Amino acid sequence: MRLGFIGPAKNDVAALEQAAELLICNLEVDTVIYLGEDQALREFMAKHESDAGDSSLEQQVAEVAGRGTSDQIEEVLRKLRGARYLGKLRVAPPPPRRAMEMLDDRIALIVRHKSTIGEEDVINSNIVVYGDGHELMFKRFGPRCFFCPGPLETGHLGLLDDQSETGGVILEAITLSGEVSWSEPIQGRGAKVMVAP
């Protein structure tokens, strides 16, 4: 499973669009988790939601496939892209609620605000991802770690991947251009002793 994380975009819908395209289309994540709720998210959702009165996308594709103009084809492709974005997009729950995801034997706790994290939350998770940081941040405390991609304007996204080439679960910070800034392994529950080469 591959999870992508996007920090709050505030009012920058174009940056949110770019981040979603990178994670969903290029990096092929299973789920994107947006770590806030703001105007950019509302506009992004509105842009990609199909009108209830519209015919189904499959029917629209069939209609324009044989006799549609380039503008009609582009509009259907935009709607298909939007449906794909919305199908993979999740929003971190509002405080004090939390979300949890399990990758391999690692548990990721996902919150919008770091202040809602309790002691039991930290004890029961391997990684805590939060969205209210002011910059990209990664801190390791023993086998646990805390991660925040920072606001989208700082130019970073997060990727939690249990299908890495090195094996195990890794966390990567990725720029909006797709470059990996850094990569860290996430220790599992069974990792008690590590032997260095």
N, C-alpha and C positions, 0 to 999 in steps of 0.2 A: 504494500500500500504506500502511496505517496501523498503526503499532505502539504499543501501550499498555504502560506500565511501572508496576508496583506495587512499592513498597518493602516490606520485611518488616513483617508485621502482628503478630508475636509471638503473643499469645493472643487477639487481637481478631477473632474470626470475623465478627462483624457488620460491622465496618469493611471487611474483605476482601470480604464479600458486596456491600456498597454500592459499593466501588470497581469490582468486576467488572461489576456491573449498569450503572454509569455508562459504563464503557469499551465494553462489548459491546453493550448495548441502546441507550443514548442516543447515544454517539459512533460506534458501528458500526465499531470497529477490526477489522482482519483477524486480529490475534494480540495476546494479552496475555502479557507476560513478567513473571513473578513473580521478584523479585530476591533470593530467600532460600529457606530451607526451615525451617519452624517448626511449632509446634503448630496455629496458625491455618490453615495450608495443609492439614495432615493432616485436621483437622476439616472444612474446606471440601470437600475431595475426598471424604471419607466421606459427607458430607451429600448430595452430588450424584451419587454413583455409584449406579446401579441394581443391585439384587440380581440375581445371576446367575440365580436361579430365577424372576424376574419375567418375565411375557410381554413381548414387544416393546412399545415405546412406541406404535407405530402401532396395534397391536392394542388397547392400553389406551384410546387416544383413541377408537377405533371403538366400544368397549364402553360407555364413559361418555357418548358424544355423544348417544345417544338416550334412555337411561334412567338415567343416573348422578345421584347426589345432588350437591349443591353441594360437599360435602366431598370426594367422589370426583373431581369435576372439578378442584377446587383442587389436589389431590394430583398428578393427571396434569400439570397446568400447571406445578407445581413441578418435576416430573421433566423436563419438556421444557426448562424454563429451565436446570436443572442440566446437562442434556446439551449445551445450547448453550454454557454456561460452560466445561465441561470440553473441548469440542471446540476452543475457541479459546485455552485456557490452556496456556502452556508455562512451564517452570521453568528459570531460568538454571542452567547446569551447575555442579556443585560444583568448588571449586578443586582442581587448577590448570587445569582445562579452561575453555574459552572458547566463546562462541557468536558467530556473525557473521550479520548480515542486510544485504542490499543494497537500498537504496531509490534509485531512479533511478541516478545514478552515485556515490552516497555509500555508504560502508561503515561500518556500526555494529558495534563490538565490545561484547559484553555479558558482564560478569563479576559474580560475587557480591561478590568482595573486590578492592578496588583494589590490594592488595599483589601480586596475581598478574599485573599488567600489566607487560609488558616493553617495552623500547625499540622492538623490531620491531613490537609490537602497535600502538604509538602511530604509528609511521611509516606503517603500512599501513591506517590507519583515519581516517575523518573525525570520528567521534564515538565516545567511549568512555562507556558507560553502566555504572555499578556500583551495588551495593546496600548497601554497608556504611557509608555516610555517616550522620552524626548529624542532618543537616538537609538541606533542599532546597539544591542547589548546582549552579551552572553556571559554568564557567571556559572562556574561549576563549584559545588559544595559537596565533596565526597562523590558518591555515585549519582547525585542529583544535579540538575542544572536548571537555570532560569534563562529564558530567551525572550527578547522583544525585537521585532524588526524595525521599530521606530515608526514615526509617521511616514507616509509614502513619499513625502517631499524630500526625505533624506536619501531616497533612491535605493532602498533595500527591501527584499522579500525574504521569506524563510521557506525552506523545503525540508521536510522530515521524511526520510526515505528508508524503508526496510528492504529495498531491493538493490542496494548499492553493490558495485562490483567488488568492493572489499569485504562484503559480508557484514551482517549485523545492521544496526540502525544508525544512520548518520543524520546530522543536522547541518544544513548549509545555509549560509547567507549569500544571496544572489543579487546582483545589481539589476536594474531595469533593462540593461542591455544583454542580460543573460550570463554574465561572467560570475564565477564563483569567487566570492571575497575570502571566505574561509569555510572549513569543513571540520566538524567535530564528531567523534563516535559517541553514541549514547549507551551507557552501560546498562545491562539488563539486571534483572533481579538475582540471577544466579552467579553473577560475577563478584566473587569474594576476593580472589587473589589474581593479580595480573603479573605476568612475568615479562620483563623487558628483554628485548633481544640483545 
